[in-house]
Amino acid sequence: MKILLIGFGSIGQRHYKNFIKFSEVKVYEKNHRASKKFFFRDIKSSIEWKPDGVVICTPTNTHLKIAELFLGKTKKILIEKPITNSLLSVNRFDKIRKKSKTKVYVVCNMRFHQALLAIKKKVNSIGRIYFVRSHFGNWLPNMRPKQDYKKAYSASKTKSGGIVLDSIHEIDYLSYLFGKIKEITLLKKKMSNLPINVEDFATMIIKHKNGVISELHLDYLRPIKMRGCEIVGTDGSIIWESVGKSPEKCLVKYCRRNSKNYKNLFFDDDLDINSCYEKLAKEFTFSFKNNRNDNLLSADDAISQILLIKKCKNLDEKIYENIKK
């Protein structure tokens, strides 16, 4: 099994360490100067290597342009999230993709997070879902300690930054757990004094096609990374609370209707953040053999999510402009 990794920044290096456990891996990185045997110096050589799968870890605005080069030349492509920040590139890519036999997926490692695995296993036992309240937040300058946050994609509108697209993991896992999304209502705003040109606060109401309503709060404003959700159903509720990063303290607890106490479904006060990336690499690699990809986000679903987000972001910007006037 041959996997080509394109891009060797922090996320590319993480993927390399995980994919190398399950397959032969080589890297194409345009700006890398290291004289390592597993590096290709040009894109032509990497194509001629005839990889079975390609993993794209470059800046968002380059994702589809690079993916196009490998459509019809490899069996499967895995693209880092979000799949794109440009709707103009989607139609062209989709036409070429559908004519080729290459299957395309998008990285959503949260689907393999221990908390999500515990919730997915138990969620059907709490009956019909009344509502879901989900949240994610962190202090932007602390998110990537080795990188100047002002130069990171998160802080740049042209690089698809902003808390909404940056946190597409939360939107995806809500869709993964509670069904495809029909509609999103969004309010977003820049609230801090950080020198960025994107929103650092957002709140959403998400309507799923099956009738479930999810609320989602996102921000770059909290002093410590926090993530979680509360799920309330006819027969009980589930609460997930994650605090911190390296270590991450994670708790998932469950309570049946009329019960006085919550019971732990999962707890770890030093959760290995790499475990979900490793599970993702394993599922993508093994899908070549068993043809199963149950937990991978398809390009079709990823594009649908982007279209919904872009639509509600544009509507929100118009509303905000009217309010300012």
N, C-alpha and C positions, 0 to 999 in steps of 0.2 A: 504494500500500500504506500503510495507516494503522495505526500501533502506539500503543496507549495504555499509558503507564508509570504504575503506581500506587505511590507512595512515592519520595522523593527524598533518601534518606540516602546514605551513601557507596556502597553497592552499586547503588542506583537511579541515581546520577550516573554510575557506571561503565557501566551498561547503556545509559543515554541516549547517551553518547559513541560507543558501538558501534552501536546500532540506527539512529542518525541517518545512518549511512553507507549504509544499505540501504533506508530507508523514511522516510515522514513520521512524526514522533514528537511526541506531546503528553503532558503530565504532569498527573496529579491528585495533589496533596499537601495534605491537610487542614490541616496546621500551617505551611505555607509562606507567607511574607508577600511574596515577590518578585512584582512586577507585570510578569511576563514574558508575552509573547504565547503561548508554548507551554504555559502553565499553565491548568488548569481550577480554578474556585473551588468547585465542588460536584460530587458524584458523578453527579447527574442530567444535568448538562451534558456530562460525559464519556461517558455512555451515549448521549446524543442525537447525539454526534459520529459514532457508528456505526463504531467501530474494527474493523479486520479481525482484529487480535490484541491481547491484553492481557497485560502482564507485571507480575506482582505482587511488589513488593519491600518489603512492610510486615513488622512483627513476626510471628513464626510463629503466634501464637495468633489472628491476624486473617486468615490466608491463605484459609481455606475460606469464611468469612463473606463476604469481599469477592468471591471467585470465584463464589459463588452468584448474586450480582447480575448477572453477565455471562453465565451459562449460558443458551444460546438466543439471546443478543443479539450474540455474536461468534463467529467461526469457530474460533479457537484461543486457549487460555490457557496461559501459561508462568508457573509459580509458583516462587519462590525456595525453596531447600532449607532445612529439611525441609518436606514438604508440610503437616504439622500436628504439633502436640504433644498433641493430644486425640483419643482414640479415639471419644469420644462424638459428635464432629462428623463422623466419617468416614461412618457409615451414611446419615445424612441427605444429605450431599453426594453420595454415590455414587448414591443413588436419583434425585436431580434431574439429576445429570450424565448418567446413562444414558438418561434420557428426552429430554434435549436433544441437539442435533446438534453441540455444541461439543466439540472435542477438547482434552484437558488434558494438559500435560506439566510436568515439574519440572526446574529448573535443576540440571545436574550438569556444570559446566564442565570438570571433570577428564577427562571423556571426550575432550576436545579438546586436552589437554595434549600437548606434543611427545613427552614420554617415553612416554605411553600409546599414542600413534599409532605410535611405533617398535616398542613391544612387541607391539601387536596385529598389526602387519605380519609379525613374525618368530615369534610364539609357536607357530604350528603346525609349525615346522621342528624343534622340540626334542622331538617325539614325545609319548607319553602323559605327562601331568603327574603326577609323584610327590607334590609338595607345593609350597605357596607360603608364604613368610614376608613379611609386609607390616608397615610401621610409619609412624606420623606422630607428631610431637611438636613442641612449641613452649613458650616461657615465656609464660603467659597475660598478664601485665602488659605484655609487649612486642608482643602480636599486633596491636593496633590503637593505635598511638602517639598518635593525635589524640583518643582516647576514654578515659575513665576505665573501666578494665576492670571495676571493681566495679559499674558501672551498665550494663554491656553484657549482652546476652542470654546470652552464654557463661557468665556467673557466676550466673545465676538459674535455679532449678528451674522456676518458674512460666512462664518465657519459653523453655522447652525447651533450657536450657543444659546444660552438662556435656560432657565430651569425647566421649561416645558418640554423641549426636545431632548435636553440632557437627561431628563428623568422618564424617558419613554418606557424604561423598564417597568415602572409602576403601572402605566396604562396597559402595557402588554400583560402583566400578570393578572390584572383585573379582568381582562378579556379572556385569558387562559382559564381562570377559575370560574367565572360567572357568565361566560358566553360572549359572542361577538357584539361589538358596540354599534348602536344605531345612531346615537347623537351625543355631542359633547357641548356643554355650555361652559364658557371660560371667562374668568376675570384674571387678568395678569397686570403686573405693575413693577416698576423699579422703585424700591422703597429705601434702600441703603444709600450711603454716600460713596460706595465703592466706584472706582473709575472704570466702569463697564458700560456698554451700550445695549444691554439686554435686560430682560425682566429677571428679578431675583425673588419674586413672589408670584404664586398663582394658586387659584382654587378652581375646581371643576365640579360640575354635576354631570355624571355619565349615565346615559340611559342604554341599557343592554337590550338586545333584540328579544330576549325572553322575558322582559319586564322588570328585571332587577335594576335597582338604582344604586349607584356608587357615588360617594363623595371623595374627592382627592385633593389634598393640600400639599403644596410643594414650595420649598424655599431654599435660598442660599444664606439664610440669616441666623440659624441656630448655632450656638457655641460648640455643640457636640453633635456628631452625626446621630440621627434618630430615624427609624423606619418602622412601619408596622401597620396593622389594621384591626378593626373590630367588625365582626360579621355576626349579624343578629337574624335568627330564623325562628320559625314557629315552634321548634322543639328545643331551642338552646342557642348558645352563642360561642364564638371562638375569638380569642384575643391574641394578637401577635405583637411583641415588643422587642425591638432590637436597638441597642444603644452602643455607640462607639465603633471603632474600626481598629483592628490589630492591637488589642483584642476586641472582638465583637461579643457583647453579652446578649444572648438571644433566648427568649422565652415564648412558647406557644401554650396557651391554656384553654380549657374547654369546660363549659358548664351546661348541664341539661336544664330544661324548663322545670321550675319548682325545686331545683337543687339549691342549697345554701352556699356551696363552695365550688370554686374552680379546681379542676384537676390538670396537672401538667401533661401535655402531649409531647413536648420537647423542651429541653433546657441544656444550654451550654454557655458557660461564662468565659470561654476562650475559643469561639468558633473560628475554624480555619476558613478564611475568606476565599482561599484558592480551591476549596473542594467543589464548589459549583462550576467553576471553570473546567476543572478536570472531568467532571461528569459530562459536561457539554462536549468536550473534546472526544471523550469515549463514545458518546452516542452518535456524533457525526461520523467518526471513523468506522464504527461497527455497522452503521446504516448501509455501507457499501456491501456488506456481506448478508445482513438479514433483511435489508430493504425496509426497515422500520425507522420512522422518524417522528413518532408520536409527540415528542416534546420539543421539536424544533419549530421555530417560527418560519412559515413559508413566505416567499417574496410577495405573493398575492395579499396575504394578511398584513404584512409589514407596510406595503404600499397603501392599503386601505386605512391603516392607522395614521400614516403621514397625511393622507388626503383629509381626513377628519380633523386632525390637529391644525393643518395649514388653514383650513376653512374657518375654524373657530378662532384662530389667532387673528386672521384678517378681519373678521366680524368684530372681535374685541377691540382691535385698533381703531376701527371706525367709530365704535361706541365711545371709546375713550377720547377721541378727537372731538366728538360732539359735546362731551361733558366739559372739556377744557374751553370750548368756545362759549 
